Amino acid sequence: MALAGCASAAPLRARAASAALHRASAPALHVSGNSLVSADGTRVVLRGVDRSGTEFECVQGRGIFNGPSDQASITAMRAWDISAVRVPLNEACWNGDSYVAAAYAGPSYRHAIEAYVSLLNSSGLVAVLDLHWTDGSYTGSGAGCHSALAVCQKPMPDVSAIRFWRSVAGAFKGDDAVIFDLFNEPYPEIADHGNETEGWRCWLHGGRCAGIGYRVAGMQSLVDAVRSTGADNVIMLGGLAWANDLTGWLSYQPADPDHDLIASWHSYNFNACHVRSCWASQVARVIARVPVIAGEIGDRGCRGAYIEDVAAWLDSQSSGYLAWSWDVARRSCPGGSGLISSYDGTPTPRGAAYRALLRSLPAPA
């Protein structure tokens, strides 16, 4: 494969760069070939966690964050040797839609997210802002809910996402330690009985998509929205099948004048592509061309065995990953997804395995 010639040294250099993030403010990032690099050209491999809550608390009328968002909570994350935090966002809360309580929407929501990102960056952590929940009525296969409101995952973003990304990009342009993850887990092909050709067309171009009852914002329109503000931040794009399928990513990737696109891949032990043979045949060929970050990795097991396996494989490819999720486990294992039992960083058994993995990576000399 394309990375074979540098396989022995690259992972160690990448791990050193990742660990170095904890010693200073978060780095300004851009894409160079198939690598994510800092301003001086050093390869950076991000390893971290997803911090769920900001996608649902606001729209459920309970607040903005699920748990603390102060410096102490971020210091607890840093103690795990992570270098990035993915923050899921709610379109309706950011845009200030009328059905969201004013205390948790519009300026209140935006200012809270901006303050949290500032704390992350000043603590040396890259922030990944993810559009997680959007408006749009969808009741077909795979539907998370039957509501037209932004209260669950939809197959694709609606056209209000264009306004969302213009606003988010305007707020964070100039801060290249922030990555934009355009949409959490697309699955437009499921809406059309598994038609992948139509799915990828919808993914890129949007508009009227088979099986989806609202107008879709395609990935090209969202990239254009970000770039129209002058923001040059790195942009992540997840593939089909809830971001687990990257088979058409290279053929359908949007045009980007800044050439700062990376592929987002989600990998759980219940996904279709959950074995090494699939990773080698489907994901590695994308890694050979563009940077890939696993925006979510996780499993239903109690001890984190799948997380360890997929992380080890991604390490061998010098690709980053973010584990789901840095949230206090509400349910006992199996079934719960939390990495921690307390926001002071006390791990669950699954979280202990992930923390040990992160701490085992070589530190810089």
VEXSE-709816 format. One record per residue: x, y, z of N, C-alpha, C in turn; residue in one letter; residue number from 0; chain. Coordinates in steps of 0.05 Angstrom, whole numbers, m for minus. Example, Ala and Ser with C-alpha at 12.3 -4.5 7.8 and 13.67 -1.06 7.14 Angstrom:
BADREN     n.x     n.y     n.z    ca.x    ca.y    ca.z     c.x     c.y     c.z  rest   nr  kette
BADREN     264    m114     156     246     m90     156     264     m66     156     A    0      A
BADREN     257     m45     142     273     m21     143     258       1     157     S    1      A
***
This chain:
BADREN     n.x     n.y     n.z    ca.x    ca.y    ca.z     c.x     c.y     c.z  rest   nr  kette
BADREN      17     m24       0       0       0       0      17      25       0     M    0      A
BADREN       5      48      m4      20      72      m8      37      80      15     A    1      A
BADREN      29      73      40      44      82      64      66      62      72     L    2      A
BADREN      68      40      57      86      19      66     115      28      69     A    3      A
BADREN     124      46      52     152      54      52     160      68      78     G    4      A
BADREN     140      80      92     147      95     116     133      84     140     C    5      A
BADREN     123      59     139     106      49     160     120      46     186     A    6      A
BADREN     146      41     187     160      35     212     164      61     229     S    7      A
BADREN     170      83     215     176     107     230     152     126     234     A    8      A
BADREN     134     126     214     112     146     214      95     144     239     A    9      A
BADREN      86     120     248      69     119     271      82     131     296     P   10      A
BADREN     108     126     299     122     137     323     124     168     321     L   11      A
BADREN     130     178     297     131     207     294     103     219     299     R   12      A
BADREN      83     206     289      56     216     292      48     216     322     A   13      A
BADREN      55     194     336      48     192     364      63     214     380     R   14      A
BADREN      87     220     373     102     241     386      89     268     382     A   15      A
BADREN      80     273     357      67     298     351      41     300     367     A   16      A
BADREN      26     277     369       1     277     383       6     283     413     S   17      A
BADREN      25     270     425      31     274     453      40     303     458     A   18      A
BADREN      54     315     439      64     342     442      42     362     444     A   19      A
BADREN      18     355     435      m4     374     436     m11     382     465     L   20      A
BADREN      m4     365     484     m11     371     512       7     392     525     H   21      A
BADREN      28     400     511      48     417     522      44     446     514     R   22      A
BADREN      24     452     497      20     479     487      m8     482     477     A   23      A
BADREN     m15     506     467     m41     509     455     m45     490     432     S   24      A
BADREN     m69     485     425     m75     466     404     m64     476     377     A   25      A
BADREN     m55     459     360     m42     467     335     m61     476     314     P   26      A
BADREN     m52     494     297     m67     500     272     m62     478     252     A   27      A
BADREN     m84     467     241     m82     443     224     m89     449     195     L   28      A
BADREN     m77     433     178     m85     433     150     m78     406     138     H   29      A
BADREN     m87     402     113     m82     376     100     m58     379      81     V   30      A
BADREN     m41     359      81     m19     357      62     m18     329      52     S   31      A
BADREN     m26     325      27     m28     298      16     m48     281      31     G   32      A
BADREN     m39     259      42     m57     243      58     m51     245      88     N   33      A
BADREN     m40     268      96     m34     273     124     m47     298     134     S   34      A
BADREN     m54     297     160     m62     321     175     m36     331     188     L   35      A
BADREN     m30     357     183      m5     368     193      m9     394     207     V   36      A
BADREN      10     401     224      10     427     238      23     448     220     S   37      A
BADREN      24     473     230      34     495     214      62     491     204     A   38      A
BADREN      79     476     219     106     472     211     109     447     194     D   39      A
BADREN      87     434     187      89     410     170      91     384     184     G   40      A
BADREN      91     384     211      93     359     226      67     344     225     T   41      A
BADREN      69     318     219      45     302     218      32     300     246     R   42      A
BADREN       6     303     247     m10     302     272     m30     280     270     V   43      A
BADREN     m31     262     289     m51     241     291     m68     247     316     V   44      A
BADREN     m93     252     312    m110     260     335    m122     235     347     L   45      A
BADREN    m121     234     374    m134     212     388    m149     224     412     R   46      A
BADREN    m175     218     414    m190     231     434    m217     218     440     G   47      A
BADREN    m237     235     446    m263     226     455    m285     244     442     V   48      A
BADREN    m309     233     442    m333     248     435    m346     257     461     D   49      A
BADREN    m353     282     463    m366     293     487    m395     299     481     R   50      A
BADREN    m412     278     484    m440     280     478    m455     297     498     S   51      A
BADREN    m477     309     489    m494     325     507    m504     350     493     G   52      A
BADREN    m487     364     480    m494     389     467    m512     385     443     T   53      A
BADREN    m516     361     434    m535     356     412    m563     352     422     E   54      A
BADREN    m567     345     448    m594     338     457    m604     354     481     F   55      A
BADREN    m587     362     499    m596     376     523    m613     401     517     E   56      A
BADREN    m604     417     497    m617     442     491    m645     437     480     C   57      A
BADREN    m647     418     461    m673     414     448    m693     400     466     V   58      A
BADREN    m682     387     487    m700     375     507    m706     393     531     Q   59      A
BADREN    m696     418     529    m703     438     549    m690     434     576     G   60      A
BADREN    m666     421     576    m653     415     602    m627     431     606     R   61      A
BADREN    m619     446     586    m593     460     589    m578     459     563     G   62      A
BADREN    m551     462     565    m535     461     541    m515     438     542     I   63      A
BADREN    m502     434     565    m483     412     568    m495     391     586     F   64      A
BADREN    m487     367     581    m495     344     598    m471     339     616     N   65      A
BADREN    m471     351     640    m447     349     657    m431     375     655     G   66      A
BADREN    m408     376     669    m392     401     670    m378     407     644     P   67      A
BADREN    m374     433     640    m359     443     617    m336     462     625     S   68      A
BADREN    m327     459     650    m308     478     661    m279     467     657     D   69      A
BADREN    m260     483     666    m232     475     662    m225     449     676     Q   70      A
BADREN    m237     444     700    m231     419     714    m239     395     698     A   71      A
BADREN    m262     397     684    m271     374     668    m253     369     644     S   72      A
BADREN    m241     391     633    m223     388     611    m196     378     621     I   73      A
BADREN    m187     386     644    m163     376     656    m165     346     660     T   74      A
BADREN    m188     336     668    m192     308     671    m189     293     645     A   75      A
BADREN    m198     305     623    m194     293     597    m164     291     590     M   76      A
BADREN    m150     313     595    m122     314     588    m106     292     603     R   77      A
BADREN    m116     285     627    m102     265     643    m102     238     629     A   78      A
BADREN    m120     234     610    m121     209     595    m102     210     570     W   79      A
BADREN     m88     232     566     m70     236     543     m85     237     517     D   80      A
BADREN    m109     250     517    m123     254     492    m113     280     480     I   81      A
BADREN    m118     283     453    m110     307     440    m132     321     424     S   82      A
BADREN    m156     309     424    m179     321     410    m205     314     423     A   83      A
BADREN    m225     332     421    m251     327     432    m272     334     410     V   84      A
BADREN    m289     316     404    m310     321     384    m335     329     399     R   85      A
BADREN    m346     352     391    m369     365     405    m393     364     386     V   86      A
BADREN    m413     347     391    m437     345     374    m455     370     378     P   87      A
BADREN    m465     381     355    m481     405     356    m509     399     346     L   88      A
BADREN    m528     416     354    m556     415     346    m562     439     328     N   89      A
BADREN    m571     433     304    m576     455     284    m597     475     295     E   90      A
BADREN    m619     465     306    m640     483     315    m631     500     339     A   91      A
BADREN    m615     489     356    m605     505     379    m586     526     370     C   92      A
BADREN    m567     519     352    m548     539     342    m563     561     326     W   93      A
BADREN    m582     553     308    m596     572     292    m617     588     307     N   94      A
BADREN    m624     579     331    m644     593     348    m672     589     339     G   95      A
BADREN    m679     565     330    m706     559     322    m726     564     344     D   96      A
BADREN    m750     572     337    m770     581     357    m779     559     376     S   97      A
BADREN    m776     534     368    m786     512     386    m766     505     408     Y   98      A
BADREN    m742     516     407    m722     512     428    m724     534     449     V   99      A
BADREN    m723     527     474    m725     548     495    m703     568     491     A  100      A
BADREN    m710     594     493    m691     615     487    m666     614     504     A  101      A
BADREN    m668     604     529    m645     603     546    m624     584     536     A  102      A
BADREN    m631     566     518    m613     545     508    m609     547     478     Y  103      A
BADREN    m617     569     466    m617     571     437    m604     597     428     A  104      A
BADREN    m598     599     402    m588     624     391    m562     633     404     G  105      A
BADREN    m561     659     412    m536     669     424    m527     654     449     P  106      A
BADREN    m546     646     466    m538     631     490    m524     606     483     S  107      A
BADREN    m534     591     465    m522     565     456    m495     571     443     Y  108      A
BADREN    m495     589     424    m470     595     409    m448     604     427     R  109      A
BADREN    m454     622     446    m433     632     464    m423     610     482     H  110      A
BADREN    m440     592     490    m431     570     507    m412     552     492     A  111      A
BADREN    m418     546     467    m401     529     451    m374     543     445     I  112      A
BADREN    m376     568     439    m351     584     434    m333     584     458     E  113      A
BADREN    m344     588     482    m328     588     506    m316     561     512     A  114      A
BADREN    m331     539     507    m321     512     511    m298     506     492     Y  115      A
BADREN    m301     513     467    m280     509     447    m255     525     455     V  116      A
BADREN    m259     549     464    m236     565     473    m220     551     496     S  117      A
BADREN    m235     539     515    m222     524     537    m207     500     526     L  118      A
BADREN    m220     485     508    m207     462     496    m181     470     482     L  119      A
BADREN    m182     490     465    m158     498     450    m136     508     468     N  120      A
BADREN    m143     524     488    m123     535     506    m111     513     524     S  121      A
BADREN    m125     490     526    m114     467     541     m99     448     523     S  122      A
BADREN     m95     456     498     m79     439     479     m95     419     464     G  123      A
BADREN    m122     421     465    m139     401     452    m152     412     427     L  124      A
BADREN    m150     398     405    m164     405     381    m194     400     385     V  125      A
BADREN    m211     417     375    m240     414     377    m251     406     349     A  126      A
BADREN    m268     385     349    m281     377     325    m311     383     329     V  127      A
BADREN    m321     402     313    m350     410     315    m366     394     295     L  128      A
BADREN    m385     379     305    m400     360     289    m430     367     288     D  129      A
BADREN    m441     370     264    m470     375     262    m483     348     265     L  130      A
BADREN    m496     344     288    m506     318     296    m535     314     290     H  131      A
BADREN    m552     333     300    m581     331     296    m591     355     281     W  132      A
BADREN    m609     349     261    m620     370     244    m651     366     241     T  133      A
BADREN    m663     387     230    m692     385     224    m696     367     199     D  134      A
BADREN    m721     360     195    m729     344     171    m745     320     179     G  135      A
BADREN    m769     317     167    m787     295     173    m779     270     157     S  136      A
BADREN    m771     249     171    m764     224     158    m774     200     175     Y  137      A
BADREN    m790     183     162    m802     160     176    m795     134     163     T  138      A
BADREN    m776     134     145    m768     110     130    m750      92     146     G  139      A
BADREN    m738      73     132    m720      53     144    m697      67     159     S  140      A
BADREN    m692      58     183    m670      69     199    m677      94     214     G  141      A
BADREN    m702     103     212    m709     128     225    m705     127     256     A  142      A
BADREN    m693     148     267    m689     149     295    m713     160     310     G  143      A
BADREN    m731     175     295    m755     186     306    m773     194     283     C  144      A
BADREN    m798     201     289    m816     209     268    m821     239     268     H  145      A
BADREN    m806     254     284    m809     282     287    m794     297     265     S  146      A
BADREN    m805     320     256    m791     337     237    m771     355     251     A  147      A
BADREN    m771     355     278    m753     372     294    m726     359     297     L  148      A
BADREN    m707     375     306    m679     365     309    m676     350     335     A  149      A
BADREN    m690     327     337    m689     312     362    m678     284     358     V  150      A
BADREN    m667     278     334    m655     252     329    m638     254     304     C  151      A
BADREN    m623     233     298    m607     231     274    m625     228     250     Q  152      A
BADREN    m620     244     229    m635     242     203    m616     231     182     K  153      A
BADREN    m626     222     159    m609     209     139    m589     229     126     P  154      A
BADREN    m597     254     124    m580     275     113    m589     302     125     M  155      A
BADREN    m572     322     125    m580     348     135    m600     361     117     P  156      A
BADREN    m618     377     128    m637     393     112    m623     419     104     D  157      A
BADREN    m637     435      88    m624     459      77    m617     480      98     V  158      A
BADREN    m629     478     121    m622     497     143    m593     493     152     S  159      A
BADREN    m581     470     145    m553     465     152    m534     484     137     A  160      A
BADREN    m543     494     114    m526     514     100    m523     539     117     I  161      A
BADREN    m545     549     128    m544     572     146    m528     565     171     R  162      A
BADREN    m532     542     181    m517     533     205    m487     534     200     F  163      A
BADREN    m477     523     178    m448     522     173    m437     549     166     W  164      A
BADREN    m452     566     153    m442     593     149    m437     607     175     R  165      A
BADREN    m456     603     194    m454     616     220    m431     604     236     S  166      A
BADREN    m429     577     237    m407     564     252    m380     572     241     V  167      A
BADREN    m378     571     214    m352     578     202    m345     607     207     A  168      A
BADREN    m365     624     206    m359     652     212    m350     656     241     G  169      A
BADREN    m360     640     259    m352     643     287    m324     633     292     A  170      A
BADREN    m316     612     277    m290     599     283    m269     603     262     F  171      A
BADREN    m274     618     241    m253     622     221    m230     637     234     K  172      A
BADREN    m206     629     226    m182     640     238    m172     622     261     G  173      A
BADREN    m188     603     270    m179     584     291    m177     557     277     D  174      A
BADREN    m153     551     267    m149     526     253    m143     503     271     D  175      A
BADREN    m147     506     297    m147     484     316    m176     473     319     A  176      A
BADREN    m194     482     302    m222     473     302    m227     460     275     V  177      A
BADREN    m237     435     275    m244     420     251    m274     420     249     I  178      A
BADREN    m285     422     225    m313     421     220    m321     393     209     F  179      A
BADREN    m338     379     224    m349     353     216    m377     358     206     D  180      A
BADREN    m381     357     179    m405     369     167    m431     356     174     L  181      A
BADREN    m431     330     179    m456     316     186    m449     289     199     F  182      A
BADREN    m461     283     221    m453     261     237    m452     234     223     N  183      A
BADREN    m475     223     215    m476     196     205    m497     195     181     E  184      A
BADREN    m488     202     158    m507     200     135    m515     172     129     P  185      A
BADREN    m541     169     121    m550     143     111    m571     146      89     Y  186      A
BADREN    m567     163      69    m587     167      48    m593     143      31     P  187      A
BADREN    m574     125      28    m580     100      12    m600      82      26     E  188      A
BADREN    m601      83      52    m621      67      67    m649      76      60     I  189      A
BADREN    m652     102      57    m678     113      50    m688     104      23     A  190      A
BADREN    m670      95       5    m677      86     m22    m670      56     m25     D  191      A
BADREN    m677      41      m5    m675      11      m6    m647       2     m12     H  192      A
BADREN    m627      16      m1    m599       7      m4    m586      15     m30     G  193      A
BADREN    m598      33     m45    m587      42     m70    m562      60     m66     N  194      A
BADREN    m538      48     m68    m514      64     m61    m508      85     m82     E  195      A
BADREN    m514      80    m108    m509     100    m128    m526     125    m122     T  196      A
BADREN    m551     121    m117    m568     144    m110    m560     156     m83     E  197      A
BADREN    m551     139     m65    m542     149     m39    m518     168     m41     G  198      A
BADREN    m499     160     m57    m475     178     m60    m482     203     m75     W  199      A
BADREN    m500     201     m95    m509     225    m109    m522     244     m90     R  200      A
BADREN    m540     234     m74    m554     251     m54    m533     262     m34     C  201      A
BADREN    m515     246     m26    m494     255      m7    m479     279     m17     W  202      A
BADREN    m472     278     m43    m456     300     m54    m473     324     m62     L  203      A
BADREN    m495     319     m76    m510     341     m89    m535     350     m73     H  204      A
BADREN    m546     332     m57    m570     340     m42    m594     344     m60     G  205      A
BADREN    m612     362     m52    m636     367     m68    m658     348     m59     G  206      A
BADREN    m674     339     m79    m695     319     m74    m683     291     m76     R  207      A
BADREN    m682     277     m54    m669     251     m53    m690     229     m48     C  208      A
BADREN    m688     207     m62    m707     185     m61    m711     176     m32     A  209      A
BADREN    m737     176     m23    m744     166       3    m741     186      26     G  210      A
BADREN    m732     210      20    m728     231      40    m748     254      33     I  211      A
BADREN    m765     261      52    m787     279      47    m780     308      49     G  212      A
BADREN    m756     316      55    m748     344      56    m725     349      37     Y  213      A
BADREN    m720     374      31    m698     381      14    m672     378      29     R  214      A
BADREN    m654     364      17    m628     356      29    m606     376      22     V  215      A
BADREN    m590     383      41    m565     398      36    m543     378      31     A  216      A
BADREN    m533     377       6    m511     359       0    m485     369      10     G  217      A
BADREN    m465     351      10    m439     358      22    m425     381       6     M  218      A
BADREN    m430     382     m20    m417     404     m35    m428     431     m26     Q  219      A
BADREN    m454     433     m21    m466     458     m12    m456     466      15     S  220      A
BADREN    m450     446      32    m440     452      59    m410     461      58     L  221      A
BADREN    m394     448      41    m367     457      38    m367     485      27     V  222      A
BADREN    m384     491       7    m386     518      m4    m394     538      17     D  223      A
BADREN    m413     530      35    m422     548      56    m399     556      74     A  224      A
BADREN    m383     536      82    m360     541     100    m340     560      86     V  225      A
BADREN    m332     553      61    m312     569      47    m322     597      40     R  226      A
BADREN    m348     601      37    m358     627      30    m352     648      52     S  227      A
BADREN    m347     639      76    m341     657      98    m312     665     100     T  228      A
BADREN    m295     652      84    m266     656      86    m253     637     105     G  229      A
BADREN    m268     619     118    m256     600     137    m240     579     121     A  230      A
BADREN    m216     574     130    m199     553     117    m195     529     135     D  231      A
BADREN    m213     525     154    m211     502     173    m212     476     158     N  232      A
BADREN    m200     456     169    m202     429     158    m231     419     161     V  233      A
BADREN    m241     405     141    m268     396     140    m268     365     139     I  234      A
BADREN    m285     353     157    m289     324     157    m315     317     144     M  235      A
BADREN    m316     294     129    m340     285     117    m343     255     121     L  236      A
BADREN    m364     247     135    m370     219     138    m384     207     114     G  237      A
BADREN    m379     181     109    m391     168      86    m419     158      91     G  238      A
BADREN    m428     138      76    m454     126      78    m456     107     101     L  239      A
BADREN    m479      94     105    m484      73     125    m475      82     153     A  240      A
BADREN    m485     106     160    m479     118     186    m448     122     189     W  241      A
BADREN    m436     131     166    m408     138     165    m389     114     166     A  242      A
BADREN    m400      90     163    m384      66     164    m374      57     136     N  243      A
BADREN    m387      68     115    m381      60      87    m367      83      73     D  244      A
BADREN    m341      79      67    m325      99      52    m320      90      23     L  245      A
BADREN    m334      70      13    m327      59     m13    m330      79     m36     T  246      A
BADREN    m348      98     m34    m351     118     m55    m339     145     m48     G  247      A
BADREN    m326     147     m26    m317     173     m16    m298     187     m36     W  248      A
BADREN    m279     172     m46    m259     185     m64    m272     193     m91     L  249      A
BADREN    m291     178    m100    m304     185    m126    m323     209    m123     S  250      A
BADREN    m334     212    m100    m355     233     m96    m346     256     m78     Y  251      A
BADREN    m321     257     m71    m312     278     m52    m318     306     m65     Q  252      A
BADREN    m327     325     m49    m334     351     m59    m309     366     m68     P  253      A
BADREN    m313     386     m85    m291     404     m93    m286     423     m70     A  254      A
BADREN    m261     427     m64    m254     446     m42    m231     463     m52     D  255      A
BADREN    m234     489     m55    m212     506     m64    m188     506     m46     P  256      A
BADREN    m192     499     m20    m170     499      m1    m157     471       1     D  257      A
BADREN    m169     451     m11    m158     423     m10    m152     415      19     H  258      A
BADREN    m172     420      36    m169     413      65    m192     395      74     D  259      A
BADREN    m198     374      59    m219     355      65    m206     329      76     L  260      A
BADREN    m219     317      96    m211     291     106    m237     274     109     I  261      A
BADREN    m233     248     108    m255     229     110    m259     222     140     A  262      A
BADREN    m285     221     148    m292     212     174    m304     185     172     S  263      A
BADREN    m294     166     189    m304     139     189    m313     131     217     W  264      A
BADREN    m337     119     219    m346     110     245    m345      79     245     H  265      A
BADREN    m335      69     267    m331      40     269    m339      29     296     S  266      A
BADREN    m360      12     295    m370      m2     319    m371     m32     312     Y  267      A
BADREN    m371     m48     332    m370     m77     327    m397     m88     316     N  268      A
BADREN    m417     m71     314    m443     m79     302    m446     m67     274     F  269      A
BADREN    m427     m52     264    m428     m42     236    m422     m64     216     N  270      A
BADREN    m429     m59     191    m424     m78     169    m393     m82     166     A  271      A
BADREN    m379     m60     165    m349     m62     161    m336     m61     189     C  272      A
BADREN    m334     m85     201    m324     m86     229    m302    m106     233     H  273      A
BADREN    m290    m116     211    m268    m135     212    m244    m124     197     V  274      A
BADREN    m221    m134     203    m196    m124     191    m195    m127     161     R  275      A
BADREN    m207    m149     151    m206    m153     122    m222    m131     108     S  276      A
BADREN    m244    m122     120    m259    m100     109    m244     m73     111     C  277      A
BADREN    m231     m69     134    m216     m44     137    m194     m43     116     W  278      A
BADREN    m180     m66     112    m159     m66      92    m168     m61      64     A  279      A
BADREN    m192     m72      57    m201     m70      29    m216     m43      24     S  280      A
BADREN    m229     m32      45    m246      m9      40    m234      17      51     Q  281      A
BADREN    m223      16      75    m214      40      89    m185      47      82     V  282      A
BADREN    m168      27      79    m140      32      74    m136      47      48     A  283      A
BADREN    m152      41      28    m148      54       2    m155      84       4     R  284      A
BADREN    m174      91      22    m180     119      26    m157     133      41     V  285      A
BADREN    m147     119      62    m124     129      77    m100     135      59     I  286      A
BADREN     m97     119      38     m74     123      20     m76     149       4     A  287      A
BADREN    m100     161       3    m104     184     m13    m110     210       3     R  288      A
BADREN    m125     207      25    m132     230      41    m130     222      71     V  289      A
BADREN    m127     242      89    m128     235     117    m155     223     125     P  290      A
BADREN    m155     204     143    m179     192     154    m178     194     184     V  291      A
BADREN    m200     203     196    m203     202     225    m228     186     231     I  292      A
BADREN    m226     167     249    m249     153     258    m263     171     279     A  293      A
BADREN    m284     185     269    m298     204     286    m312     191     310     G  294      A
BADREN    m319     165     307    m330     150     330    m320     121     328     E  295      A
BADREN    m309     111     350    m304      82     353    m317      73     379     I  296      A
BADREN    m327      49     379    m340      39     403    m350      11     400     G  297      A
BADREN    m360       0     421    m371     m28     420    m391     m32     442     D  298      A
BADREN    m406     m54     440    m426     m61     460    m414     m79     482     R  299      A
BADREN    m389     m86     478    m376    m103     498    m368     m86     522     G  300      A
BADREN    m362    m100     544    m356     m87     569    m327     m80     574     C  301      A
BADREN    m309     m93     559    m281     m90     565    m265     m74     544     R  302      A
BADREN    m279     m65     523    m266     m48     503    m249     m63     483     G  303      A
BADREN    m254     m89     479    m237    m105     462    m238     m95     433     A  304      A
BADREN    m262     m88     424    m264     m78     396    m250     m51     393     Y  305      A
BADREN    m253     m34     412    m240      m8     412    m210     m12     410     I  306      A
BADREN    m199     m30     425    m170     m35     425    m162     m45     397     E  307      A
BADREN    m178     m62     385    m170     m74     359    m171     m53     337     D  308      A
BADREN    m193     m38     335    m194     m18     314    m174       4     318     V  309      A
BADREN    m169      12     343    m149      33     348    m121      23     340     A  310      A
BADREN    m115      m2     346     m89     m13     338     m85     m12     308     A  311      A
BADREN    m107     m19     294    m105     m19     265    m102       9     254     W  312      A
BADREN    m117      28     265    m114      56     257     m87      67     263     L  313      A
BADREN     m75      59     287     m48      67     293     m28      57     272     D  314      A
BADREN     m33      33     262     m15      22     241     m17      37     216     S  315      A
BADREN     m39      52     212     m43      68     188     m37      98     193     Q  316      A
BADREN     m27     105     216     m23     132     225     m48     149     221     S  317      A
BADREN     m71     137     229     m97     151     228    m108     155     256     S  318      A
BADREN    m122     177     260    m133     183     286    m160     171     292     G  319      A
BADREN    m168     173     317    m194     162     325    m204     176     351     Y  320      A
BADREN    m231     176     354    m244     188     376    m264     168     387     L  321      A
BADREN    m262     161     412    m279     141     424    m305     153     435     A  322      A
BADREN    m327     139     430    m353     146     441    m358     131     467     W  323      A
BADREN    m364     146     488    m364     175     491    m355     183     519     S  324      A
BADREN    m346     208     521    m338     218     548    m362     228     562     W  325      A
BADREN    m378     210     571    m403     215     586    m406     194     608     D  326      A
BADREN    m416     203     630    m421     184     652    m441     163     643     V  327      A
BADREN    m433     137     646    m450     115     637    m476     116     653     A  328      A
BADREN    m499     116     638    m525     116     650    m535      88     654     R  329      A
BADREN    m525      69     639    m534      41     640    m510      23     646     R  330      A
BADREN    m515       2     659    m494     m17     665    m487     m32     639     S  331      A
BADREN    m463     m42     638    m454     m57     614    m465     m86     616     C  332      A
BADREN    m472     m98     593    m471     m87     566    m495     m68     560     P  333      A
BADREN    m491     m52     540    m512     m33     531    m504      m4     535     G  334      A
BADREN    m490       3     556    m482      30     559    m458      37     542     G  335      A
BADREN    m455      62     535    m433      70     518    m412      88     532     S  336      A
BADREN    m417      95     557    m399     114     570    m372     103     576     G  337      A
BADREN    m352     121     573    m324     114     580    m318     120     609     L  338      A
BADREN    m334     135     622    m328     144     649    m352     139     668     I  339      A
BADREN    m346     137     694    m366     135     714    m368     160     730     S  340      A
BADREN    m350     179     726    m350     205     739    m336     225     721     S  341      A
BADREN    m344     250     722    m331     270     705    m304     278     715     Y  342      A
BADREN    m295     266     737    m267     270     745    m248     252     729     D  343      A
BADREN    m260     236     711    m244     219     694    m242     190     703     G  344      A
BADREN    m256     183     724    m256     155     733    m268     138     711     T  345      A
BADREN    m254     118     701    m263     103     678    m282      80     685     P  346      A
BADREN    m299      73     666    m313      48     667    m293      26     658     T  347      A
BADREN    m300       1     660    m281     m20     649    m274     m15     620     P  348      A
BADREN    m293      m8     603    m287      m2     575    m269      23     574     R  349      A
BADREN    m275      43     590    m258      67     590    m230      62     600     G  350      A
BADREN    m227      43     619    m201      37     629    m183      25     607     A  351      A
BADREN    m195       8     590    m180      m3     568    m171      18     548     A  352      A
BADREN    m189      38     543    m182      59     524    m161      78     536     Y  353      A
BADREN    m164      84     562    m144     101     575    m117      88     575     R  354      A
BADREN    m116      62     581     m90      48     580     m78      48     553     A  355      A
BADREN     m95      45     532     m85      46     505     m72      73     499     L  356      A
BADREN     m86      95     506     m75     122     501     m49     127     516     L  357      A
BADREN     m49     118     540     m24     123     556      m1     105     548     R  358      A
BADREN      m7      84     533      15      67     523      30      78     499     S  359      A
BADREN      19      98     487      32     109     463      57     124     471     L  360      A
BADREN      78     122     455     104     134     463     101     165     465     P  361      A
BADREN     113     176     485     115     205     488     138     215     472     A  362      A
BADREN     138     241     465     160     253     450     185     253     467     P  363      A
BADREN     208     252     454     234     253     468     238     280     482     A  364      A
***
